[in-house]
């Protein structure tokens, strides 16, 4: 066995075989799902915060226009 074959044998141990694709797919789907959940929650929270600030600005500008 020469050096190249030794390296190939070493790296072959890190390859994904067919039996472990289901857990890998499940893990990937879970990670993507959690990322999407966090993204959607932050997007909704950001919209509510922007709406609150717009309400305050509108109220402040209306109050400053009163005689």
CHARMM-style PDB file with segment names, atoms N, HN, CA, C and O in Angstrom:
ATOM      1  N   UNK     1       0.860  -1.169   0.000  1.00  0.00      PROA
ATOM      2  CA  UNK     1       0.000   0.000   0.000  1.00  0.00      PROA
ATOM      3  C   UNK     1       0.906   1.231   0.000  1.00  0.00      PROA
ATOM      4  O   UNK     1       1.728   1.415   0.898  1.00  0.00      PROA
ATOM      5  N   UNK     2       0.739   2.068  -1.024  1.00  0.00      PROA
ATOM      6  HN  UNK     2       0.071   1.919  -1.753  1.00  0.00      PROA
ATOM      7  CA  UNK     2       1.566   3.268  -1.087  1.00  0.00      PROA
ATOM      8  C   UNK     2       0.888   4.424  -0.340  1.00  0.00      PROA
ATOM      9  O   UNK     2      -0.184   4.250   0.241  1.00  0.00      PROA
ATOM     10  N   UNK     3       1.506   5.576  -0.360  1.00  0.00      PROA
ATOM     11  HN  UNK     3       2.376   5.717  -0.832  1.00  0.00      PROA
ATOM     12  CA  UNK     3       1.002   6.730   0.388  1.00  0.00      PROA
ATOM     13  C   UNK     3      -0.367   7.184  -0.063  1.00  0.00      PROA
ATOM     14  O   UNK     3      -1.203   7.560   0.758  1.00  0.00      PROA
ATOM     15  N   UNK     4      -0.601   7.152  -1.362  1.00  0.00      PROA
ATOM     16  HN  UNK     4       0.078   6.847  -2.029  1.00  0.00      PROA
ATOM     17  CA  UNK     4      -1.899   7.595  -1.884  1.00  0.00      PROA
ATOM     18  C   UNK     4      -3.012   6.673  -1.416  1.00  0.00      PROA
ATOM     19  O   UNK     4      -4.094   7.142  -1.063  1.00  0.00      PROA
ATOM     20  N   UNK     5      -2.765   5.372  -1.409  1.00  0.00      PROA
ATOM     21  HN  UNK     5      -1.886   4.991  -1.696  1.00  0.00      PROA
ATOM     22  CA  UNK     5      -3.778   4.424  -0.949  1.00  0.00      PROA
ATOM     23  C   UNK     5      -4.059   4.599   0.538  1.00  0.00      PROA
ATOM     24  O   UNK     5      -5.202   4.458   0.971  1.00  0.00      PROA
ATOM     25  N   UNK     6      -3.036   4.904   1.321  1.00  0.00      PROA
ATOM     26  HN  UNK     6      -2.107   5.019   0.969  1.00  0.00      PROA
ATOM     27  CA  UNK     6      -3.237   5.145   2.751  1.00  0.00      PROA
ATOM     28  C   UNK     6      -4.107   6.378   2.967  1.00  0.00      PROA
ATOM     29  O   UNK     6      -5.013   6.371   3.800  1.00  0.00      PROA
ATOM     30  N   UNK     7      -3.824   7.432   2.213  1.00  0.00      PROA
ATOM     31  HN  UNK     7      -3.088   7.438   1.536  1.00  0.00      PROA
ATOM     32  CA  UNK     7      -4.636   8.646   2.347  1.00  0.00      PROA
ATOM     33  C   UNK     7      -6.076   8.384   1.910  1.00  0.00      PROA
ATOM     34  O   UNK     7      -7.017   8.852   2.550  1.00  0.00      PROA
ATOM     35  N   UNK     8      -6.245   7.640   0.823  1.00  0.00      PROA
ATOM     36  HN  UNK     8      -5.480   7.260   0.302  1.00  0.00      PROA
ATOM     37  CA  UNK     8      -7.591   7.335   0.339  1.00  0.00      PROA
ATOM     38  C   UNK     8      -8.354   6.521   1.376  1.00  0.00      PROA
ATOM     39  O   UNK     8      -9.539   6.765   1.604  1.00  0.00      PROA
ATOM     40  N   UNK     9      -7.696   5.568   2.000  1.00  0.00      PROA
ATOM     41  HN  UNK     9      -6.733   5.369   1.815  1.00  0.00      PROA
ATOM     42  CA  UNK     9      -8.342   4.751   3.023  1.00  0.00      PROA
ATOM     43  C   UNK     9      -8.719   5.598   4.227  1.00  0.00      PROA
ATOM     44  O   UNK     9      -9.770   5.391   4.832  1.00  0.00      PROA
ATOM     45  N   UNK    10      -7.866   6.547   4.575  1.00  0.00      PROA
ATOM     46  HN  UNK    10      -7.012   6.715   4.084  1.00  0.00      PROA
ATOM     47  CA  UNK    10      -8.138   7.424   5.710  1.00  0.00      PROA
ATOM     48  C   UNK    10      -9.371   8.288   5.433  1.00  0.00      PROA
ATOM     49  O   UNK    10     -10.270   8.379   6.270  1.00  0.00      PROA
ATOM     50  N   UNK    11      -9.409   8.911   4.280  1.00  0.00      PROA
ATOM     51  HN  UNK    11      -8.679   8.838   3.600  1.00  0.00      PROA
ATOM     52  CA  UNK    11     -10.525   9.803   3.955  1.00  0.00      PROA
ATOM     53  C   UNK    11     -11.802   9.033   3.626  1.00  0.00      PROA
ATOM     54  O   UNK    11     -12.891   9.592   3.751  1.00  0.00      PROA
ATOM     55  N   UNK    12     -11.707   7.784   3.214  1.00  0.00      PROA
ATOM     56  HN  UNK    12     -10.821   7.330   3.112  1.00  0.00      PROA
ATOM     57  CA  UNK    12     -12.879   6.973   2.950  1.00  0.00      PROA
ATOM     58  C   UNK    12     -13.698   6.782   4.220  1.00  0.00      PROA
ATOM     59  O   UNK    12     -14.913   6.591   4.155  1.00  0.00      PROA
ATOM     60  N   UNK    13     -13.051   6.830   5.350  1.00  0.00      PROA
ATOM     61  HN  UNK    13     -12.064   6.984   5.402  1.00  0.00      PROA
ATOM     62  CA  UNK    13     -13.750   6.707   6.624  1.00  0.00      PROA
ATOM     63  C   UNK    13     -14.667   7.868   6.912  1.00  0.00      PROA
ATOM     64  O   UNK    13     -15.601   7.724   7.700  1.00  0.00      PROA
ATOM     65  N   UNK    14     -14.433   9.030   6.294  1.00  0.00      PROA
ATOM     66  HN  UNK    14     -13.674   9.147   5.654  1.00  0.00      PROA
ATOM     67  CA  UNK    14     -15.263  10.203   6.523  1.00  0.00      PROA
ATOM     68  C   UNK    14     -16.387  10.344   5.504  1.00  0.00      PROA
ATOM     69  O   UNK    14     -17.188  11.272   5.612  1.00  0.00      PROA
ATOM     70  N   UNK    15     -16.470   9.465   4.533  1.00  0.00      PROA
ATOM     71  HN  UNK    15     -15.819   8.711   4.445  1.00  0.00      PROA
ATOM     72  CA  UNK    15     -17.532   9.536   3.549  1.00  0.00      PROA
ATOM     73  C   UNK    15     -18.852   9.097   4.173  1.00  0.00      PROA
ATOM     74  O   UNK    15     -18.884   8.262   5.078  1.00  0.00      PROA
ATOM     75  N   UNK    16     -19.924   9.669   3.676  1.00  0.00      PROA
ATOM     76  HN  UNK    16     -19.898  10.347   2.941  1.00  0.00      PROA
ATOM     77  CA  UNK    16     -21.255   9.308   4.157  1.00  0.00      PROA
ATOM     78  C   UNK    16     -21.697   8.062   3.400  1.00  0.00      PROA
ATOM     79  O   UNK    16     -21.716   8.062   2.170  1.00  0.00      PROA
ATOM     80  N   UNK    17     -22.050   7.012   4.113  1.00  0.00      PROA
ATOM     81  HN  UNK    17     -22.035   7.012   5.113  1.00  0.00      PROA
ATOM     82  CA  UNK    17     -22.559   5.844   3.411  1.00  0.00      PROA
ATOM     83  C   UNK    17     -24.079   5.911   3.369  1.00  0.00      PROA
ATOM     84  O   UNK    17     -24.685   6.762   4.020  1.00  0.00      PROA
ATOM     85  N   UNK    18     -24.686   5.027   2.613  1.00  0.00      PROA
ATOM     86  HN  UNK    18     -24.193   4.336   2.085  1.00  0.00      PROA
ATOM     87  CA  UNK    18     -26.118   5.094   2.359  1.00  0.00      PROA
ATOM     88  C   UNK    18     -26.956   4.934   3.629  1.00  0.00      PROA
ATOM     89  O   UNK    18     -28.072   5.447   3.704  1.00  0.00      PROA
ATOM     90  N   UNK    19     -26.434   4.242   4.602  1.00  0.00      PROA
ATOM     91  HN  UNK    19     -25.527   3.826   4.541  1.00  0.00      PROA
ATOM     92  CA  UNK    19     -27.227   4.006   5.804  1.00  0.00      PROA
ATOM     93  C   UNK    19     -27.402   5.262   6.637  1.00  0.00      PROA
ATOM     94  O   UNK    19     -28.361   5.346   7.404  1.00  0.00      PROA
ATOM     95  N   UNK    20     -26.514   6.245   6.520  1.00  0.00      PROA
ATOM     96  HN  UNK    20     -25.735   6.177   5.896  1.00  0.00      PROA
ATOM     97  CA  UNK    20     -26.602   7.417   7.379  1.00  0.00      PROA
ATOM     98  C   UNK    20     -27.225   8.620   6.685  1.00  0.00      PROA
ATOM     99  O   UNK    20     -27.167   9.725   7.223  1.00  0.00      PROA
ATOM    100  N   UNK    21     -27.819   8.445   5.511  1.00  0.00      PROA
ATOM    101  HN  UNK    21     -27.867   7.547   5.074  1.00  0.00      PROA
ATOM    102  CA  UNK    21     -28.430   9.579   4.827  1.00  0.00      PROA
ATOM    103  C   UNK    21     -29.733  10.015   5.493  1.00  0.00      PROA
ATOM    104  O   UNK    21     -30.043  11.207   5.486  1.00  0.00      PROA
ATOM    105  N   UNK    22     -30.497   9.105   6.059  1.00  0.00      PROA
ATOM    106  HN  UNK    22     -30.245   8.137   6.065  1.00  0.00      PROA
ATOM    107  CA  UNK    22     -31.755   9.482   6.717  1.00  0.00      PROA
ATOM    108  C   UNK    22     -31.501  10.364   7.947  1.00  0.00      PROA
ATOM    109  O   UNK    22     -32.144  11.406   8.070  1.00  0.00      PROA
ATOM    110  N   UNK    23     -30.608  10.001   8.849  1.00  0.00      PROA
ATOM    111  HN  UNK    23     -30.085   9.154   8.750  1.00  0.00      PROA
ATOM    112  CA  UNK    23     -30.341  10.899   9.978  1.00  0.00      PROA
ATOM    113  C   UNK    23     -29.739  12.231   9.532  1.00  0.00      PROA
ATOM    114  O   UNK    23     -30.023  13.273  10.122  1.00  0.00      PROA
ATOM    115  N   UNK    24     -28.916  12.195   8.501  1.00  0.00      PROA
ATOM    116  HN  UNK    24     -28.685  11.349   8.022  1.00  0.00      PROA
ATOM    117  CA  UNK    24     -28.329  13.439   8.000  1.00  0.00      PROA
ATOM    118  C   UNK    24     -29.419  14.335   7.416  1.00  0.00      PROA
ATOM    119  O   UNK    24     -29.419  15.545   7.648  1.00  0.00      PROA
ATOM    120  N   UNK    25     -30.334  13.755   6.671  1.00  0.00      PROA
ATOM    121  HN  UNK    25     -30.334  12.773   6.483  1.00  0.00      PROA
ATOM    122  CA  UNK    25     -31.449  14.524   6.120  1.00  0.00      PROA
ATOM    123  C   UNK    25     -32.343  15.088   7.201  1.00  0.00      PROA
ATOM    124  O   UNK    25     -32.803  16.226   7.107  1.00  0.00      PROA
ATOM    125  N   UNK    26     -32.590  14.295   8.229  1.00  0.00      PROA
ATOM    126  HN  UNK    26     -32.216  13.370   8.306  1.00  0.00      PROA
ATOM    127  CA  UNK    26     -33.403  14.754   9.355  1.00  0.00      PROA
ATOM    128  C   UNK    26     -32.716  15.912  10.074  1.00  0.00      PROA
ATOM    129  O   UNK    26     -33.363  16.902  10.416  1.00  0.00      PROA
ATOM    130  N   UNK    27     -31.435  15.793  10.298  1.00  0.00      PROA
ATOM    131  HN  UNK    27     -30.910  14.989  10.020  1.00  0.00      PROA
ATOM    132  CA  UNK    27     -30.699  16.865  10.964  1.00  0.00      PROA
ATOM    133  C   UNK    27     -30.705  18.135  10.123  1.00  0.00      PROA
ATOM    134  O   UNK    27     -30.900  19.230  10.651  1.00  0.00      PROA
ATOM    135  N   UNK    28     -30.494  17.993   8.828  1.00  0.00      PROA
ATOM    136  HN  UNK    28     -30.336  17.104   8.400  1.00  0.00      PROA
ATOM    137  CA  UNK    28     -30.495  19.155   7.946  1.00  0.00      PROA
ATOM    138  C   UNK    28     -31.870  19.813   7.917  1.00  0.00      PROA
ATOM    139  O   UNK    28     -31.968  21.039   7.973  1.00  0.00      PROA
ATOM    140  N   UNK    29     -32.927  19.020   7.830  1.00  0.00      PROA
ATOM    141  HN  UNK    29     -32.848  18.024   7.784  1.00  0.00      PROA
ATOM    142  CA  UNK    29     -34.284  19.566   7.816  1.00  0.00      PROA
ATOM    143  C   UNK    29     -34.603  20.274   9.133  1.00  0.00      PROA
ATOM    144  O   UNK    29     -35.270  21.309   9.134  1.00  0.00      PROA
ATOM    145  N   UNK    30     -34.133  19.725  10.247  1.00  0.00      PROA
ATOM    146  HN  UNK    30     -33.591  18.885  10.247  1.00  0.00      PROA
ATOM    147  CA  UNK    30     -34.353  20.346  11.547  1.00  0.00      PROA
ATOM    148  C   UNK    30     -33.643  21.688  11.636  1.00  0.00      PROA
ATOM    149  O   UNK    30     -34.212  22.667  12.121  1.00  0.00      PROA
ATOM    150  N   UNK    31     -32.407  21.734  11.171  1.00  0.00      PROA
ATOM    151  HN  UNK    31     -31.945  20.939  10.778  1.00  0.00      PROA
ATOM    152  CA  UNK    31     -31.639  22.986  11.211  1.00  0.00      PROA
ATOM    153  C   UNK    31     -32.302  24.044  10.342  1.00  0.00      PROA
ATOM    154  O   UNK    31     -32.442  25.193  10.760  1.00  0.00      PROA
ATOM    155  N   UNK    32     -32.709  23.667   9.146  1.00  0.00      PROA
ATOM    156  HN  UNK    32     -32.596  22.733   8.807  1.00  0.00      PROA
ATOM    157  CA  UNK    32     -33.367  24.627   8.246  1.00  0.00      PROA
ATOM    158  C   UNK    32     -34.702  25.076   8.835  1.00  0.00      PROA
ATOM    159  O   UNK    32     -35.047  26.255   8.750  1.00  0.00      PROA
ATOM    160  N   UNK    33     -35.447  24.161   9.425  1.00  0.00      PROA
ATOM    161  HN  UNK    33     -35.167  23.204   9.495  1.00  0.00      PROA
ATOM    162  CA  UNK    33     -36.721  24.507  10.039  1.00  0.00      PROA
ATOM    163  C   UNK    33     -36.560  25.474  11.205  1.00  0.00      PROA
ATOM    164  O   UNK    33     -37.330  26.425  11.337  1.00  0.00      PROA
ATOM    165  N   UNK    34     -35.565  25.234  12.046  1.00  0.00      PROA
ATOM    166  HN  UNK    34     -34.939  24.461  11.938  1.00  0.00      PROA
ATOM    167  CA  UNK    34     -35.316  26.140  13.167  1.00  0.00      PROA
ATOM    168  C   UNK    34     -34.877  27.511  12.682  1.00  0.00      PROA
ATOM    169  O   UNK    34     -35.304  28.533  13.219  1.00  0.00      PROA
ATOM    170  N   UNK    35     -34.018  27.530  11.658  1.00  0.00      PROA
ATOM    171  HN  UNK    35     -33.671  26.700  11.222  1.00  0.00      PROA
ATOM    172  CA  UNK    35     -33.584  28.809  11.104  1.00  0.00      PROA
ATOM    173  C   UNK    35     -34.790  29.578  10.550  1.00  0.00      PROA
ATOM    174  O   UNK    35     -34.908  30.783  10.771  1.00  0.00      PROA
ATOM    175  N   UNK    36     -35.674  28.895   9.841  1.00  0.00      PROA
ATOM    176  HN  UNK    36     -35.578  27.916   9.662  1.00  0.00      PROA
ATOM    177  CA  UNK    36     -36.850  29.538   9.277  1.00  0.00      PROA
ATOM    178  C   UNK    36     -37.768  30.062  10.381  1.00  0.00      PROA
ATOM    179  O   UNK    36     -38.308  31.162  10.262  1.00  0.00      PROA
ATOM    180  N   UNK    37     -37.948  29.299  11.441  1.00  0.00      PROA
ATOM    181  HN  UNK    37     -37.509  28.405  11.538  1.00  0.00      PROA
ATOM    182  CA  UNK    37     -38.774  29.734  12.556  1.00  0.00      PROA
ATOM    183  C   UNK    37     -38.208  30.998  13.188  1.00  0.00      PROA
ATOM    184  O   UNK    37     -38.948  31.950  13.437  1.00  0.00      PROA
ATOM    185  N   UNK    38     -36.915  31.018  13.447  1.00  0.00      PROA
ATOM    186  HN  UNK    38     -36.314  30.245  13.244  1.00  0.00      PROA
ATOM    187  CA  UNK    38     -36.282  32.205  14.037  1.00  0.00      PROA
ATOM    188  C   UNK    38     -36.405  33.395  13.098  1.00  0.00      PROA
ATOM    189  O   UNK    38     -36.669  34.512  13.544  1.00  0.00      PROA
ATOM    190  N   UNK    39     -36.216  33.167  11.808  1.00  0.00      PROA
ATOM    191  HN  UNK    39     -36.001  32.260  11.446  1.00  0.00      PROA
ATOM    192  CA  UNK    39     -36.320  34.237  10.828  1.00  0.00      PROA
ATOM    193  C   UNK    39     -37.731  34.828  10.801  1.00  0.00      PROA
ATOM    194  O   UNK    39     -37.894  36.048  10.803  1.00  0.00      PROA
ATOM    195  N   UNK    40     -38.745  33.969  10.777  1.00  0.00      PROA
ATOM    196  HN  UNK    40     -38.613  32.978  10.776  1.00  0.00      PROA
ATOM    197  CA  UNK    40     -40.121  34.457  10.727  1.00  0.00      PROA
ATOM    198  C   UNK    40     -40.514  35.185  12.004  1.00  0.00      PROA
ATOM    199  O   UNK    40     -41.189  36.212  11.947  1.00  0.00      PROA
ATOM    200  N   UNK    41     -40.103  34.670  13.143  1.00  0.00      PROA
ATOM    201  HN  UNK    41     -39.555  33.835  13.189  1.00  0.00      PROA
ATOM    202  CA  UNK    41     -40.415  35.328  14.412  1.00  0.00      PROA
ATOM    203  C   UNK    41     -39.746  36.700  14.473  1.00  0.00      PROA
ATOM    204  O   UNK    41     -40.362  37.662  14.930  1.00  0.00      PROA
ATOM    205  N   UNK    42     -38.510  36.804  14.024  1.00  0.00      PROA
ATOM    206  HN  UNK    42     -38.009  36.022  13.653  1.00  0.00      PROA
ATOM    207  CA  UNK    42     -37.832  38.105  14.048  1.00  0.00      PROA
ATOM    208  C   UNK    42     -38.447  39.063  13.037  1.00  0.00      PROA
ATOM    209  O   UNK    42     -38.499  40.267  13.290  1.00  0.00      PROA
ATOM    210  N   UNK    43     -38.915  38.559  11.899  1.00  0.00      PROA
ATOM    211  HN  UNK    43     -38.873  37.581  11.694  1.00  0.00      PROA
ATOM    212  CA  UNK    43     -39.547  39.423  10.901  1.00  0.00      PROA
ATOM    213  C   UNK    43     -40.870  39.967  11.432  1.00  0.00      PROA
ATOM    214  O   UNK    43     -41.171  41.146  11.247  1.00  0.00      PROA
ATOM    215  N   UNK    44     -41.653  39.131  12.081  1.00  0.00      PROA
ATOM    216  HN  UNK    44     -41.409  38.173  12.230  1.00  0.00      PROA
ATOM    217  CA  UNK    44     -42.931  39.579  12.642  1.00  0.00      PROA
ATOM    218  C   UNK    44     -42.684  40.556  13.786  1.00  0.00      PROA
ATOM    219  O   UNK    44     -43.371  41.572  13.896  1.00  0.00      PROA
ATOM    220  N   UNK    45     -41.712  40.254  14.632  1.00  0.00      PROA
ATOM    221  HN  UNK    45     -41.155  39.429  14.542  1.00  0.00      PROA
ATOM    222  CA  UNK    45     -41.381  41.160  15.731  1.00  0.00      PROA
ATOM    223  C   UNK    45     -40.876  42.502  15.226  1.00  0.00      PROA
ATOM    224  O   UNK    45     -41.171  43.538  15.821  1.00  0.00      PROA
ATOM    225  N   UNK    46     -40.124  42.494  14.142  1.00  0.00      PROA
ATOM    226  HN  UNK    46     -39.884  41.652  13.659  1.00  0.00      PROA
ATOM    227  CA  UNK    46     -39.627  43.739  13.566  1.00  0.00      PROA
ATOM    228  C   UNK    46     -40.750  44.577  12.996  1.00  0.00      PROA
ATOM    229  O   UNK    46     -40.716  45.802  13.105  1.00  0.00      PROA
ATOM    230  N   UNK    47     -41.737  43.952  12.393  1.00  0.00      PROA
ATOM    231  HN  UNK    47     -41.764  42.956  12.304  1.00  0.00      PROA
ATOM    232  CA  UNK    47     -42.875  44.689  11.848  1.00  0.00      PROA
ATOM    233  C   UNK    47     -43.685  45.328  12.970  1.00  0.00      PROA
ATOM    234  O   UNK    47     -44.141  46.463  12.832  1.00  0.00      PROA
ATOM    235  N   UNK    48     -43.866  44.632  14.053  1.00  0.00      PROA
ATOM    236  HN  UNK    48     -43.496  43.710  14.165  1.00  0.00      PROA
ATOM    237  CA  UNK    48     -44.622  45.179  15.170  1.00  0.00      PROA
ATOM    238  C   UNK    48     -43.870  46.343  15.802  1.00  0.00      PROA
ATOM    239  O   UNK    48     -44.488  47.338  16.181  1.00  0.00      PROA
ATOM    240  N   UNK    49     -42.553  46.239  15.923  1.00  0.00      PROA
ATOM    241  HN  UNK    49     -42.052  45.431  15.615  1.00  0.00      PROA
ATOM    242  CA  UNK    49     -41.762  47.322  16.491  1.00  0.00      PROA
ATOM    243  C   UNK    49     -41.806  48.541  15.577  1.00  0.00      PROA
ATOM    244  O   UNK    49     -41.909  49.672  16.052  1.00  0.00      PROA
ATOM    245  N   UNK    50     -41.726  48.314  14.258  1.00  0.00      PROA
ATOM    246  HN  UNK    50     -41.643  47.395  13.872  1.00  0.00      PROA
ATOM    247  CA  UNK    50     -41.797  49.431  13.318  1.00  0.00      PROA
ATOM    248  C   UNK    50     -43.167  50.099  13.367  1.00  0.00      PROA
ATOM    249  O   UNK    50     -43.258  51.324  13.281  1.00  0.00      PROA
ATOM    250  N   UNK    51     -44.213  49.327  13.500  1.00  0.00      PROA
ATOM    251  HN  UNK    51     -44.139  48.332  13.570  1.00  0.00      PROA
ATOM    252  CA  UNK    51     -45.556  49.879  13.605  1.00  0.00      PROA
ATOM    253  C   UNK    51     -45.720  50.702  14.867  1.00  0.00      PROA
ATOM    254  O   UNK    51     -46.367  51.749  14.848  1.00  0.00      PROA
ATOM    255  N   UNK    52     -45.146  50.243  15.952  1.00  0.00      PROA
ATOM    256  HN  UNK    52     -44.621  49.392  15.967  1.00  0.00      PROA
ATOM    257  CA  UNK    52     -45.213  50.966  17.211  1.00  0.00      PROA
ATOM    258  C   UNK    52     -44.478  52.292  17.104  1.00  0.00      PROA
ATOM    259  O   UNK    52     -44.969  53.316  17.578  1.00  0.00      PROA
ATOM    260  N   UNK    53     -43.303  52.279  16.484  1.00  0.00      PROA
ATOM    261  HN  UNK    53     -42.904  51.447  16.099  1.00  0.00      PROA
ATOM    262  CA  UNK    53     -42.530  53.511  16.330  1.00  0.00      PROA
ATOM    263  C   UNK    53     -43.246  54.478  15.396  1.00  0.00      PROA
ATOM    264  O   UNK    53     -43.253  55.683  15.651  1.00  0.00      PROA
ATOM    265  N   UNK    54     -43.841  53.982  14.332  1.00  0.00      PROA
ATOM    266  HN  UNK    54     -43.834  53.004  14.125  1.00  0.00      PROA
ATOM    267  CA  UNK    54     -44.572  54.852  13.409  1.00  0.00      PROA
ATOM    268  C   UNK    54     -45.765  55.482  14.118  1.00  0.00      PROA
ATOM    269  O   UNK    54     -46.083  56.647  13.878  1.00  0.00      PROA
ATOM    270  N   UNK    55     -46.424  54.726  14.986  1.00  0.00      PROA
ATOM    271  HN  UNK    55     -46.166  53.780  15.181  1.00  0.00      PROA
ATOM    272  CA  UNK    55     -47.534  55.253  15.760  1.00  0.00      PROA
ATOM    273  C   UNK    55     -47.071  56.369  16.679  1.00  0.00      PROA
ATOM    274  O   UNK    55     -47.741  57.395  16.794  1.00  0.00      PROA
ATOM    275  N   UNK    56     -45.937  56.181  17.333  1.00  0.00      PROA
ATOM    276  HN  UNK    56     -45.393  55.347  17.240  1.00  0.00      PROA
ATOM    277  CA  UNK    56     -45.409  57.196  18.243  1.00  0.00      PROA
ATOM    278  C   UNK    56     -45.005  58.452  17.492  1.00  0.00      PROA
ATOM    279  O   UNK    56     -45.249  59.562  17.965  1.00  0.00      PROA
ATOM    280  N   UNK    57     -44.381  58.289  16.312  1.00  0.00      PROA
ATOM    281  HN  UNK    57     -44.183  57.387  15.928  1.00  0.00      PROA
ATOM    282  CA  UNK    57     -43.966  59.443  15.521  1.00  0.00      PROA
ATOM    283  C   UNK    57     -45.197  60.206  15.045  1.00  0.00      PROA
ATOM    284  O   UNK    57     -45.220  61.436  15.092  1.00  0.00      PROA
ATOM    285  N   UNK    58     -46.219  59.487  14.589  1.00  0.00      PROA
ATOM    286  HN  UNK    58     -46.200  58.488  14.552  1.00  0.00      PROA
ATOM    287  CA  UNK    58     -47.439  60.138  14.132  1.00  0.00      PROA
ATOM    288  C   UNK    58     -48.110  60.881  15.280  1.00  0.00      PROA
ATOM    289  O   UNK    58     -48.597  61.996  15.094  1.00  0.00      PROA
ATOM    290  N   UNK    59     -48.140  60.286  16.444  1.00  0.00      PROA
ATOM    291  HN  UNK    59     -47.745  59.380  16.595  1.00  0.00      PROA
ATOM    292  CA  UNK    59     -48.739  60.929  17.603  1.00  0.00      PROA
ATOM    293  C   UNK    59     -47.946  62.167  18.002  1.00  0.00      PROA
ATOM    294  O   UNK    59     -48.529  63.205  18.316  1.00  0.00      PROA
ATOM    295  N   UNK    60     -46.629  62.061  17.990  1.00  0.00      PROA
ATOM    296  HN  UNK    60     -46.156  61.218  17.735  1.00  0.00      PROA
ATOM    297  CA  UNK    60     -45.787  63.197  18.363  1.00  0.00      PROA
ATOM    298  C   UNK    60     -45.941  64.343  17.366  1.00  0.00      PROA
ATOM    299  O   UNK    60     -45.999  65.503  17.775  1.00  0.00      PROA
ATOM    300  N   UNK    61     -46.010  64.046  16.067  1.00  0.00      PROA
ATOM    301  HN  UNK    61     -45.963  63.104  15.735  1.00  0.00      PROA
ATOM    302  CA  UNK    61     -46.145  65.103  15.070  1.00  0.00      PROA
ATOM    303  C   UNK    61     -47.536  65.732  15.160  1.00  0.00      PROA
ATOM    304  O   UNK    61     -47.680  66.936  14.945  1.00  0.00      PROA
ATOM    305  N   UNK    62     -48.562  64.936  15.474  1.00  0.00      PROA
ATOM    306  HN  UNK    62     -48.445  63.958  15.648  1.00  0.00      PROA
ATOM    307  CA  UNK    62     -49.906  65.488  15.630  1.00  0.00      PROA
ATOM    308  C   UNK    62     -49.964  66.375  16.850  1.00  0.00      PROA
ATOM    309  O   UNK    62     -50.575  67.443  16.806  1.00  0.00      PROA
ATOM    310  N   UNK    63     -49.338  65.956  17.950  1.00  0.00      PROA
ATOM    311  HN  UNK    63     -48.842  65.088  17.986  1.00  0.00      PROA
ATOM    312  CA  UNK    63     -49.341  66.730  19.174  1.00  0.00      PROA
ATOM    313  C   UNK    63     -48.577  68.041  18.999  1.00  0.00      PROA
ATOM    314  O   UNK    63     -48.949  69.045  19.606  1.00  0.00      PROA
ATOM    315  N   UNK    64     -47.537  68.058  18.199  1.00  0.00      PROA
ATOM    316  HN  UNK    64     -47.235  67.243  17.706  1.00  0.00      PROA
ATOM    317  CA  UNK    64     -46.759  69.277  18.008  1.00  0.00      PROA
ATOM    318  C   UNK    64     -47.486  70.255  17.088  1.00  0.00      PROA
ATOM    319  O   UNK    64     -47.161  71.442  17.080  1.00  0.00      PROA
ATOM    320  N   UNK    65     -48.472  69.776  16.307  1.00  0.00      PROA
ATOM    321  HN  UNK    65     -48.736  68.812  16.314  1.00  0.00      PROA
ATOM    322  CA  UNK    65     -49.209  70.650  15.394  1.00  0.00      PROA
ATOM    323  C   UNK    65     -50.415  71.279  16.101  1.00  0.00      PROA
ATOM    324  O   UNK    65     -51.009  72.213  15.562  1.00  0.00      PROA
ATOM    325  N   UNK    66     -50.784  70.810  17.254  1.00  0.00      PROA
ATOM    326  HN  UNK    66     -50.302  70.051  17.692  1.00  0.00      PROA
ATOM    327  CA  UNK    66     -51.932  71.364  17.955  1.00  0.00      PROA
ATOM    328  C   UNK    66     -51.616  72.789  18.414  1.00  0.00      PROA
ATOM    329  O   UNK    66     -50.485  73.072  18.810  1.00  0.00      PROA
ATOM    330  N   UNK    67     -52.626  73.708  18.363  1.00  0.00      PROA
ATOM    331  HN  UNK    67     -53.544  73.478  18.041  1.00  0.00      PROA
ATOM    332  CA  UNK    67     -52.361  75.110  18.786  1.00  0.00      PROA
ATOM    333  C   UNK    67     -52.181  75.255  20.262  1.00  0.00      PROA
ATOM    334  OT1 UNK    67     -51.956  76.363  20.750  1.00  0.00      PROA
TER     335      UNK     67
END
